[in-house]
Every structure is written in structure tokens, then in C-alpha cells.
Amino acid sequence: MDIGFLEKELMEILWKMGKADARDVYEELRKKRRTTYSTINTTLVRLYEKGLLEREQIKSRGGFKYIYHPAKSRKEFEERSVKETLLNLFRKFEDTTVSYLSESLEEDEEEIKKLKRKLEEEMKDD
């Protein structure tokens, strides 16, 4: 899944912290750079909508708040991102991708095409 720079930073913070609300994430990111709470909150909601974060609603002063945590481990996220990237390359530039991979990996083109089929099957299952 393609994510932006700020989204990646927030994911890194949550992988490190495990669980946090928007305020905690904001405070952690502020140690590195300037930002606004509303930007962090909006970005966390966007990551939740993309399925990268899960959240639970808890009571707090004046109402409720969300506690966020990663939906997948960093390793699972990275593996899925690599699969999606490769599959997109196959879909957009199949001949060039097969040629490049067969040369750089020293595999024959049929093996590379098997890899493509396997990626397609795995992405259907996710």
C-alpha cells in the first residue's frame, strides 16, 4: 500500500509505542518536528480508513477518544507493500519487468511468470 511520508512516520511511532491516542502520537512526533494536532488526528483517521490502523473508542474527559494500534506488524506491512509494488510493475510493464528480473535474478522468464501468478494468488487471498 502506498503511503505518504507523514503516514509512514506515524506508523513508525505506533509500531514503537504499540498503542496510543492522537495526543500521544502528536507529542512524540513534536520531539522531531513541528506539526499540528489536527494534522496528526486527520492522518491517523486516514490510516485507519486505509486499514493500516485499528482503533478502540474509550471514555475520556469530556467525551471519548480513540486509541490506535497497527493492524499489522512492520514486517507484514513491508511484505505486503513489496508484493503490491511487484504486482503493479507486472501489470503495467510485464515484459520489461520479466526481462529485468530474469536478468538481475538470473532466473528464466518462465520462473518469473510463475512468481507473478503466485503474487496474484496471494493478493487475492489478502
Buried (B, 14 or more C-beta within 10 A) or exposed (E): EEBEEBBEBBBBBBBEBEEBBBEBBBBBBEEEEEBEBEEBBEBBBBBBEEEBBBBEEEEEEEEEBBBBBBBBEEEEBEEBEEBBEBBEBBEEEEEEBBEEBBEEEEBEEEEBBEBBEEBEEEEEEE
